[in-house]
């Protein structure tokens, strides 16, 4: 049934802020709701193009923005679930939906009559009396439709649509394969001795994982999305470390039903063919043309500039690790699975610091309330109140109402902290409802992490990396909460891909800010603050391992660029994944076997099933702005309401409604300088 009375997705939610009635939504509701939403959106587009009146901003662009409200609601509701709680039923729906969504998007973006009307408004733009946001909307809509292929002839559009539909299926297959193989490769240990070095909480989480999988008495360590694993820094058994890293690196490349090699090479071929059809040399050229970078050459220049000093730093770090190993009773040649463990030994020797012993000071609830929330309150005046009366899509997902300083409502924030077999790896932010003055909607944003869940009653103790991830993802959440725009097209984090990581990276600065750290970094049992001397040692030791961290990231970014810089002719040949990876890493000088890429191709979800294809460079590109911004905060008094207000109003608040680099110049008063980044990463000459 598709009527509103029987399908809760077909009527606006009556819950606060339009939170979907997840308890009342069943899997069988989704596809009928999408079918109805596709039809409604198509009718709305047809009504725009059927007008006899000459195209204007009001009768074309504004009506286009108002169209698709139902489809947007249904899609955001579903894709929140499909990424965070993908049961077999949801996975089946996702697979069936992928080509349908692609076909519908193309039907709108490639509509010749709609494009003609948008182009007509664009061509008379200078004679129209439009505000800045309205003018930018015309420019962006025209640019995006042109880039999507709206100017192609019907034959080329038909080919393009087929490519897009096939790509949507392949991306869905890639993600499904990765989730299945990640679950299959979770490391099973028979004895707690094999996991010596883990905390009681980590052991209890591993025992609970085993029990949930029908393996009582054993221990199961689930894998993270990236190559490494937090436990590699503490496991004393070299064999256990090897098993864990080998499992991680073999995902979706074992020749089984979940192998992604053929999937990803077909994705590469089709993306290259699409780029050629649209008039570009490569997929990377196509993507970067509409980003702040502008071209693959600009991206490659930055990556190469950073790679050589990063690799040299990593080699020096490797020598320091090897020296520690050589001093042991049974020395050996250090390998990739040893790096994190011996890095902590170097930190202990050089800085008298054991980062692995810090977890009792990072209890998750305290980090959230007295760290993440407190910093946001100090900067922006906002407050948070948990709404236990509201249910999200999973029992672990908690709902908080966010209010402005004057008590007025801002939106909802949902935190889904824990890992589970139905959740994809990594951490991310997404919106369930986007703010828009045109539609009268307030934001609902979600943060997902993958922290192991301890046994009932045990506290959740975070690693410093997990603390960083929580602050980082909340930076995205703030962007989604604060962006205040008229048109849905610009809502929340709808900015250029190589700018979107900037606000989240900036939010990481508050982790060690003294008045924030003093509140949240308190021992879970005694309440004692993290000792000042430990904090100082953490600061002193920050530069160590930057060679590794920068190298593993740059290696992954270069793999992404390598795959997506090939032309259509090259992509049509047989592509050997292992050979291409090895050649690419040698080319940029990051072919150190002890420092593997942060992601290898077969589990590189960011670029083969996410939205970062030819765009994984975005993190380091955005970090140039981030480091420059951190310098500004430090020079202007740090954690103050005045600073927060400036950052909110001039950057976070504009969403995608203006050119991001123009917004940055408005905030900073000048272009960003790269020197703060080079200094942070230990790459300054």
BADOGU-540970 format. One line per 8 residues: number of its first residue (from 1); for each residue x, y, z of C-alpha. Coordinates in nm, 3 decimals. Each point is the difference from the previous one (the first is absolute). Layout:
REM BADOGU-540970
NUM	X:Y:Z; ...;
END
This chain:
REM BADOGU-540970
1	0.000:0.000:0.000; 0.124:0.349:-0.077; -0.270:0.213:0.161; 0.102:0.232:0.281; -0.227:-0.168:0.251; 0.187:-0.331:-0.020; 0.351:0.125:-0.081; 0.153:0.239:0.256;
9	0.259:0.114:-0.252; -0.259:0.167:-0.222; -0.110:0.265:0.250; 0.213:0.256:0.182; 0.096:-0.125:0.343; -0.188:0.152:0.294; 0.301:-0.054:0.227; 0.218:0.293:0.112;
17	0.208:0.148:-0.285; -0.148:-0.256:-0.239; 0.194:-0.292:0.146; -0.118:-0.306:-0.193; -0.220:-0.240:0.196; 0.259:-0.275:-0.019; -0.184:-0.240:0.235; -0.298:0.015:-0.235;
25	0.201:-0.044:-0.320; 0.043:-0.354:-0.133; 0.232:-0.113:-0.276; -0.289:-0.063:-0.238; -0.098:0.368:0.022; 0.310:0.128:-0.177; -0.030:-0.105:-0.364; -0.368:0.101:-0.035;
33	0.085:0.334:0.159; 0.285:0.052:-0.245; -0.227:-0.087:-0.292; -0.255:0.257:0.113; 0.271:0.258:0.062; 0.156:-0.054:-0.343; -0.339:0.050:-0.164; -0.076:0.314:0.201;
41	0.339:0.153:-0.076; -0.035:-0.081:-0.369; -0.341:0.170:-0.004; 0.146:0.307:0.171; 0.277:0.023:-0.262; -0.250:-0.045:-0.283; -0.211:0.282:0.143; 0.303:0.230:-0.014;
49	0.087:-0.087:-0.359; -0.363:0.014:-0.120; -0.034:0.369:0.079; -0.061:0.234:-0.290; 0.144:0.298:0.187; 0.359:0.098:-0.069; 0.250:-0.144:0.248; 0.061:0.209:0.311;
57	0.176:-0.064:0.327; -0.335:-0.040:0.179; -0.175:-0.229:-0.248; 0.303:-0.217:-0.073; 0.280:0.004:0.259; -0.216:0.057:0.306; -0.256:-0.257:-0.108; 0.282:-0.245:-0.069;
65	0.121:0.052:0.358; -0.350:-0.062:0.136; -0.034:-0.321:-0.202; 0.109:-0.338:0.131; -0.087:0.059:0.364; -0.156:-0.346:0.044; 0.288:-0.173:-0.180; 0.254:0.179:0.216;
73	-0.179:-0.102:0.320; -0.030:-0.364:-0.102; 0.357:-0.022:-0.128; 0.161:0.154:0.308; -0.208:-0.223:0.225; 0.102:-0.314:-0.190; 0.367:0.070:-0.063; 0.052:0.078:0.368;
81	-0.113:-0.355:0.071; 0.174:-0.169:-0.293; 0.339:0.127:0.117; -0.044:-0.051:0.375; -0.234:-0.298:0.035; 0.011:-0.192:-0.326; -0.192:-0.316:0.078; -0.031:-0.255:-0.284;
89	-0.342:0.147:-0.086; 0.141:0.352:-0.017; 0.293:-0.118:-0.214; -0.241:-0.156:-0.249; -0.196:0.324:-0.021; 0.320:0.199:-0.040; 0.112:-0.219:-0.290; -0.339:0.024:-0.172;
97	-0.015:0.374:0.057; 0.345:0.091:-0.133; -0.084:-0.007:-0.375; -0.343:0.152:0.061; 0.146:0.297:0.185; 0.268:0.045:-0.265; -0.257:-0.008:-0.281; -0.220:0.253:0.177;
105	0.288:0.237:0.072; 0.103:-0.016:-0.365; -0.358:0.060:-0.116; 0.003:0.329:0.191; 0.359:0.111:-0.058; -0.009:-0.082:-0.372; -0.351:0.135:-0.069; 0.046:0.211:-0.314;
113	-0.300:0.225:0.064; 0.101:0.067:0.359; 0.359:0.069:-0.103; -0.119:0.245:-0.265; -0.193:0.195:0.263; 0.289:0.003:0.246; 0.237:0.108:-0.276; -0.235:0.279:-0.106;
121	0.003:0.142:0.354; 0.376:-0.042:0.019; 0.055:0.188:-0.326; -0.191:0.302:0.127; 0.154:-0.013:0.347; 0.172:0.337:-0.015; -0.326:0.176:-0.079; -0.196:-0.159:0.286;
129	-0.050:0.160:0.340; 0.104:-0.296:0.213; 0.160:-0.031:0.340; 0.335:-0.173:0.048; -0.146:-0.341:0.092; -0.251:0.010:-0.287; 0.269:0.094:-0.251; 0.233:-0.275:0.123;
137	-0.286:-0.252:-0.023; -0.047:0.080:-0.369; 0.373:-0.034:-0.063; 0.028:-0.330:0.187; -0.309:-0.161:-0.152; 0.113:0.089:-0.350; 0.356:-0.120:0.064; -0.115:-0.326:0.158;
145	-0.251:-0.087:-0.272; 0.256:0.077:-0.270; 0.261:-0.211:0.179; -0.250:-0.284:0.038; -0.050:-0.010:-0.378; -0.319:0.198:-0.056; 0.146:0.158:-0.316; 0.070:-0.338:-0.166;
153	-0.212:-0.135:-0.285; -0.257:-0.270:0.067; 0.226:-0.285:-0.110; 0.281:0.106:0.231; -0.248:0.052:0.284; -0.123:-0.355:-0.045; 0.353:-0.135:0.028; 0.068:0.223:0.300;
161	-0.313:-0.121:0.179; 0.100:-0.364:-0.053; 0.347:0.071:0.140; -0.139:0.179:0.303; -0.244:-0.279:0.079; 0.271:-0.263:-0.029; 0.230:0.204:0.222; -0.269:0.029:0.265;
169	-0.037:-0.378:0.005; 0.376:-0.055:0.015; 0.049:0.247:0.285; -0.272:-0.173:0.195; 0.163:-0.338:-0.072; 0.339:0.132:0.113; -0.140:0.114:0.335; -0.199:-0.321:0.049;
177	0.306:-0.215:-0.075; 0.215:0.203:0.236; -0.247:-0.024:0.288; -0.036:-0.376:-0.048; 0.374:-0.067:-0.024; 0.077:0.231:0.292; -0.241:-0.201:0.212; 0.137:-0.332:-0.130;
185	0.358:0.101:0.078; -0.059:0.112:0.358; 0.285:-0.164:0.190; -0.103:-0.285:0.232; 0.228:-0.074:0.297; -0.035:-0.306:0.220; 0.176:0.131:0.308; 0.023:0.333:0.179;
193	0.378:-0.043:0.013; 0.011:0.061:-0.376; -0.146:0.343:0.071; 0.240:0.097:0.273; 0.032:0.376:0.008; -0.368:0.078:-0.045; -0.189:0.166:0.281; -0.275:-0.176:0.194;
201	-0.254:0.202:-0.195; 0.150:-0.100:-0.333; 0.007:-0.364:0.103; -0.362:0.017:0.110; -0.092:0.151:-0.337; 0.182:-0.283:-0.180; -0.171:-0.259:0.218; -0.338:0.161:-0.065;
209	0.069:-0.001:-0.377; 0.075:-0.371:0.020; -0.313:-0.073:0.201; -0.211:0.196:-0.249; 0.141:-0.219:-0.278; -0.073:-0.323:0.183; 0.359:-0.054:0.118; -0.022:0.004:0.379;
217	0.335:-0.018:0.178; 0.188:0.144:-0.296; 0.097:0.355:-0.094; -0.080:0.178:-0.325; 0.177:0.319:-0.110; -0.190:0.179:-0.274; 0.187:0.196:-0.267; 0.001:0.372:-0.057;
225	-0.051:0.159:-0.342; 0.360:0.116:-0.040; 0.302:-0.228:-0.031; 0.128:0.029:0.355; -0.180:-0.083:0.321; 0.007:0.174:0.342; 0.095:-0.327:0.171; 0.325:-0.028:-0.197;
233	0.152:0.253:0.239; -0.055:-0.213:0.311; -0.010:-0.370:-0.095; 0.319:-0.155:0.137; -0.029:-0.312:-0.218; 0.169:0.062:-0.333; -0.198:-0.286:-0.154; -0.329:0.154:0.112;
241	0.103:0.331:-0.150; 0.095:-0.172:-0.325; -0.331:-0.185:-0.017; -0.196:0.319:0.055; 0.184:0.203:-0.264; 0.005:-0.283:-0.253; -0.377:-0.037:0.036; -0.047:0.371:-0.049;
249	0.220:0.021:-0.310; -0.155:-0.303:-0.169; -0.357:0.129:0.005; -0.190:-0.041:-0.325; 0.305:-0.135:-0.185; -0.002:-0.369:0.093; -0.160:-0.145:-0.312; -0.324:-0.080:0.181;
257	-0.354:0.120:-0.067; 0.082:0.335:0.165; 0.304:0.083:-0.216; -0.010:0.363:-0.116; 0.278:-0.001:-0.259; -0.217:-0.048:-0.306; -0.260:0.233:0.149; 0.243:0.288:0.048;
265	0.170:-0.038:-0.338; -0.340:0.015:-0.171; -0.080:0.311:0.205; 0.327:0.157:-0.118; -0.074:-0.087:-0.363; -0.352:0.139:0.007; 0.103:0.318:0.178; 0.269:0.057:-0.264;
273	-0.249:-0.063:-0.280; -0.248:0.241:0.157; 0.268:0.267:0.033; 0.091:-0.037:-0.369; -0.367:0.024:-0.096; -0.024:0.324:0.197; 0.311:0.145:-0.164; 0.265:-0.068:0.266;
281	0.332:-0.184:-0.019; -0.067:-0.201:0.315; -0.236:-0.041:0.291; 0.242:0.201:0.215; -0.020:0.288:-0.249; -0.378:-0.021:0.004; -0.023:0.004:0.380; 0.259:0.266:0.080;
289	-0.130:0.240:-0.267; -0.286:0.085:0.237; 0.196:0.004:0.324; 0.221:0.263:0.161; 0.309:-0.185:-0.132; -0.104:0.058:-0.362; 0.213:-0.272:-0.160; 0.178:-0.331:0.069;
297	0.330:0.176:-0.062; -0.057:0.229:0.298; -0.082:-0.302:0.217; 0.303:-0.198:-0.122; 0.229:0.296:0.064; -0.109:0.022:0.364; 0.022:-0.377:0.058; 0.348:-0.021:-0.154;
305	0.118:0.302:0.197; -0.097:-0.173:0.323; 0.094:-0.361:-0.087; 0.380:0.028:-0.005; 0.044:0.162:0.343; -0.272:-0.226:0.147; 0.175:-0.313:-0.130; 0.333:0.123:0.137;
313	-0.158:0.064:0.340; -0.155:-0.347:-0.004; 0.338:-0.158:-0.073; 0.154:0.182:0.297; -0.286:-0.118:0.218; 0.052:-0.354:-0.128; 0.366:0.015:0.099; -0.103:0.105:0.351;
321	-0.242:-0.293:0.022; 0.262:-0.243:-0.129; 0.245:0.121:0.263; -0.249:-0.093:0.272; -0.048:-0.346:-0.152; 0.374:-0.055:-0.043; 0.051:0.058:0.371; -0.238:-0.284:0.091;
329	0.108:-0.355:0.081; -0.133:-0.136:-0.329; 0.032:0.274:-0.262; -0.173:-0.019:-0.336; -0.062:0.223:-0.298; -0.297:0.221:0.069; -0.309:-0.054:-0.215; -0.323:0.192:-0.055;
337	-0.185:-0.175:0.282; 0.274:0.105:0.245; -0.004:0.372:-0.073; -0.273:0.117:0.238; 0.123:-0.219:0.287; 0.360:0.123:-0.019; -0.109:0.358:-0.061; -0.141:-0.008:0.350;
345	0.330:-0.138:0.128; 0.186:0.287:-0.164; -0.240:0.246:0.157; 0.056:-0.164:0.335; 0.378:0.016:-0.041; 0.023:0.353:-0.145; -0.285:0.170:0.175; -0.072:-0.227:0.296;
353	-0.350:-0.034:-0.142; -0.233:-0.299:-0.029; -0.293:0.114:-0.212; -0.161:-0.341:0.028; -0.042:0.051:0.374; -0.205:0.316:-0.047; -0.334:-0.164:-0.073; -0.131:0.023:0.359;
361	0.013:0.380:-0.044; -0.214:-0.015:-0.314; -0.333:-0.143:0.113; -0.239:0.047:-0.292; -0.287:0.172:0.177; 0.229:0.250:0.165; 0.185:0.067:-0.325; -0.334:0.066:-0.170;
369	-0.165:0.219:0.265; 0.295:0.174:0.165; 0.218:0.010:-0.311; -0.180:0.008:-0.333; -0.319:0.168:0.124; 0.176:0.234:0.242; 0.234:0.135:-0.266; -0.296:0.064:-0.232;
377	-0.189:0.177:0.279; 0.299:0.220:0.082; 0.051:0.096:-0.364; -0.353:0.026:-0.129; -0.225:0.024:0.307; -0.198:-0.309:-0.097; -0.124:-0.259:0.253; -0.094:-0.369:-0.020;
385	-0.278:-0.195:0.169; -0.045:-0.373:-0.056; -0.346:-0.093:-0.126; -0.054:-0.351:0.131; -0.362:0.030:-0.116; 0.116:0.001:-0.363; 0.116:-0.318:-0.172; 0.242:-0.014:-0.289;
393	0.062:-0.291:-0.239; 0.188:-0.219:0.252; -0.006:-0.029:0.381; 0.365:0.108:0.021; -0.069:0.328:-0.182; -0.064:0.281:0.251; -0.200:0.314:-0.077; 0.091:0.345:0.134;
401	-0.190:0.324:-0.047; 0.228:0.295:-0.077; -0.104:0.349:0.110; 0.135:0.347:-0.066; 0.139:0.219:0.277; -0.339:0.172:0.041; -0.176:-0.335:0.040; -0.150:-0.013:-0.348;
409	0.014:-0.332:-0.182; 0.277:-0.067:-0.251; -0.039:-0.368:-0.093; 0.074:-0.359:0.099; 0.333:-0.178:0.032; 0.014:-0.381:-0.007; 0.305:-0.193:0.118; 0.046:-0.364:-0.102;
417	0.327:-0.094:0.170; 0.040:-0.377:-0.014; 0.107:-0.247:-0.266; -0.226:-0.285:-0.113; -0.007:-0.247:-0.286; -0.276:0.194:-0.178; 0.194:0.328:0.001; 0.255:0.091:-0.266;
425	0.348:0.077:0.122; 0.150:0.338:0.074; -0.162:0.311:0.138; -0.225:0.252:-0.171; -0.262:0.271:0.029; -0.324:0.015:-0.195; -0.323:0.200:0.012; -0.348:-0.142:0.047;
433	-0.157:0.343:-0.042; 0.178:0.298:-0.156; -0.067:0.360:0.098; -0.174:0.219:-0.258; -0.190:0.326:0.033; -0.189:-0.081:-0.320; -0.133:-0.324:0.147; -0.013:0.116:0.360;
441	0.212:-0.289:0.125; 0.252:-0.021:0.285; 0.298:-0.239:-0.006; 0.031:-0.353:0.134; 0.357:-0.126:-0.025; 0.157:-0.336:0.083; 0.353:-0.097:0.109; 0.102:-0.364:-0.043;
449	0.313:-0.155:0.150; 0.114:-0.361:0.038; 0.116:-0.028:0.361; -0.003:-0.357:0.140; -0.289:-0.036:0.244; 0.103:-0.137:0.340; -0.200:-0.251:0.198; -0.306:0.137:0.184;
457	0.101:0.208:0.301; 0.357:0.062:-0.115; 0.103:0.354:-0.091; 0.085:0.091:-0.358; 0.362:0.114:0.005; 0.126:0.170:-0.315; 0.343:0.010:-0.156; 0.142:0.342:-0.077;
465	-0.065:-0.073:-0.368; -0.366:-0.069:0.078; -0.020:0.323:0.198; 0.137:0.177:-0.307; -0.257:-0.168:-0.222; -0.284:0.106:0.230; 0.110:0.364:-0.009; 0.060:-0.022:-0.376;
473	-0.341:-0.140:-0.089; -0.167:0.250:0.230; 0.165:0.274:-0.206; -0.200:-0.134:-0.296; -0.310:-0.006:0.220; 0.049:0.366:0.092; 0.028:0.084:-0.370; -0.330:-0.178:-0.060;
481	-0.168:0.165:0.300; 0.123:0.354:-0.064; -0.032:0.041:-0.376; -0.291:0.241:-0.037; -0.113:0.037:-0.359; -0.313:0.063:-0.199; 0.036:-0.273:-0.258; 0.034:-0.375:0.070;
489	0.270:-0.027:-0.266; 0.241:0.179:0.234; -0.106:-0.156:0.330; 0.236:-0.138:0.261; 0.322:-0.150:-0.134; -0.097:0.043:-0.368; 0.334:0.158:-0.086; 0.286:-0.095:-0.229;
497	0.146:-0.340:0.091; 0.348:0.140:0.052; -0.136:0.256:0.247; -0.242:-0.216:0.200; 0.267:-0.142:0.234; 0.118:0.345:0.106; -0.256:0.070:0.278; 0.041:-0.348:0.147;
505	0.378:0.028:0.008; -0.020:0.339:0.170; -0.217:-0.147:0.275; 0.283:-0.239:0.094; 0.197:0.295:0.140; -0.208:0.003:0.319; 0.112:-0.349:0.105; 0.308:0.138:0.177;
513	-0.130:0.348:0.071; 0.071:0.039:0.374; -0.346:0.100:0.127; -0.165:-0.274:-0.207; 0.250:-0.275:0.080; -0.016:0.078:0.372; -0.371:-0.081:0.006; -0.025:-0.318:-0.207;
521	0.337:-0.175:0.050; -0.066:-0.133:0.350; 0.070:-0.347:0.130; -0.306:-0.219:-0.023; 0.041:-0.130:0.356; 0.161:0.284:0.195; -0.112:0.307:-0.193; 0.357:0.131:0.004;
529	0.093:0.214:-0.301; 0.257:-0.116:-0.251; 0.329:0.114:0.156; 0.145:0.319:-0.146; 0.333:-0.169:-0.063; -0.172:-0.270:-0.207; -0.175:0.266:-0.207; 0.333:0.170:-0.061;
537	0.156:-0.330:-0.106; -0.287:-0.059:-0.240; 0.069:0.337:-0.158; 0.373:-0.069:-0.019; -0.056:-0.340:-0.158; -0.252:0.119:-0.260; 0.266:0.039:-0.269; 0.120:-0.360:0.040;
545	-0.184:-0.235:-0.237; -0.110:0.288:-0.223; 0.220:-0.152:-0.268; -0.199:-0.322:0.017; -0.339:0.173:0.028; 0.067:0.234:-0.290; 0.153:-0.274:-0.217; -0.284:-0.249:0.046;
553	-0.254:0.270:-0.080; 0.188:0.135:-0.303; 0.045:-0.356:-0.131; -0.376:-0.054:0.004; -0.065:0.340:-0.157; 0.250:-0.084:-0.276; -0.165:-0.336:-0.067; -0.329:0.182:-0.043;
561	0.159:0.246:-0.243; 0.175:-0.280:-0.189; -0.317:-0.198:-0.058; -0.197:0.304:-0.106; 0.263:0.170:-0.215; -0.004:-0.273:-0.266; -0.166:0.075:-0.333; -0.275:-0.211:-0.152;
569	0.236:-0.195:-0.229; 0.228:-0.101:0.288; -0.295:-0.084:0.223; -0.138:-0.237:-0.264; 0.307:-0.223:0.027; 0.053:-0.269:0.262; 0.084:0.176:0.326; 0.195:-0.199:0.257;
577	-0.082:0.147:0.340; 0.317:-0.108:0.182; 0.226:0.115:-0.285; -0.167:0.341:-0.029; 0.024:0.056:0.374; 0.368:-0.093:0.011; 0.086:0.214:-0.303; -0.191:0.300:0.136;
585	0.169:-0.012:0.340; 0.343:-0.031:-0.160; -0.078:0.295:-0.224; -0.064:0.234:0.294; 0.270:-0.150:0.223; -0.235:-0.149:0.259; 0.079:-0.366:-0.072; 0.109:-0.083:0.355;
593	-0.141:-0.343:0.087; 0.008:0.086:0.369; -0.230:0.299:-0.062; -0.294:-0.134:-0.205; -0.263:0.237:-0.140; -0.278:0.099:0.238; -0.233:-0.177:-0.243; 0.079:-0.250:-0.270;
601	-0.217:-0.002:-0.309; -0.231:-0.293:0.080; -0.115:0.157:0.327; 0.031:0.365:-0.101; -0.367:0.075:0.062; 0.051:0.377:-0.009; 0.071:-0.009:-0.373; -0.177:-0.310:-0.130;
609	-0.328:0.012:0.192; 0.007:0.342:0.167; 0.014:0.352:-0.134; 0.378:0.053:-0.004; 0.097:-0.140:-0.340; 0.299:0.203:-0.125; -0.060:0.203:0.315; 0.175:-0.177:0.286;
617	0.262:0.275:-0.024; -0.268:0.219:0.161; 0.119:-0.071:0.353; 0.348:0.144:-0.049; -0.134:0.274:-0.232; -0.245:0.109:0.271; 0.269:-0.030:0.266; 0.181:0.295:-0.156;
625	-0.303:0.212:0.094; -0.037:-0.180:0.334; 0.357:0.063:0.117; -0.024:0.362:-0.107; -0.328:0.036:0.192; 0.144:-0.157:0.315; 0.274:0.261:-0.020; -0.268:0.273:-0.020;
633	-0.184:-0.133:0.308; 0.326:-0.015:0.195; 0.084:0.358:-0.096; -0.346:0.128:0.093; -0.062:-0.145:0.345; -0.111:-0.354:-0.082; -0.320:-0.134:0.151; -0.214:0.312:0.014;
641	-0.358:0.076:-0.099; 0.120:0.280:-0.227; 0.230:-0.235:-0.191; -0.266:-0.267:-0.020; -0.253:0.248:-0.129; 0.234:0.121:-0.273; 0.080:-0.356:-0.109; -0.367:-0.098:0.008;
649	-0.137:0.300:-0.188; 0.269:0.033:-0.266; 0.078:-0.366:-0.068; -0.222:-0.266:0.155; -0.318:0.202:-0.038; 0.025:0.062:-0.373; -0.020:-0.371:-0.088; 0.048:-0.034:-0.373;
657	-0.158:0.337:-0.083; 0.324:0.167:-0.107; 0.338:-0.096:-0.138; 0.182:-0.163:0.294; 0.332:0.170:-0.061; -0.179:0.335:-0.015; -0.160:-0.087:0.335; 0.342:-0.090:0.137;
665	0.150:0.328:-0.112; -0.290:0.182:0.164; 0.071:-0.182:0.326; 0.380:0.016:-0.003; 0.054:0.328:-0.182; 0.241:-0.164:-0.247; 0.082:-0.322:-0.184; 0.107:-0.298:0.208;
673	0.373:-0.060:0.046; 0.146:-0.352:-0.029; 0.278:0.060:0.255; -0.211:-0.087:0.311; -0.081:-0.339:-0.157; 0.363:-0.072:-0.084; 0.102:0.084:0.355; -0.279:-0.213:0.151;
681	0.094:-0.301:-0.212; 0.374:0.040:0.057; 0.054:0.071:-0.369; 0.141:0.351:0.020; 0.349:0.031:-0.144;
END
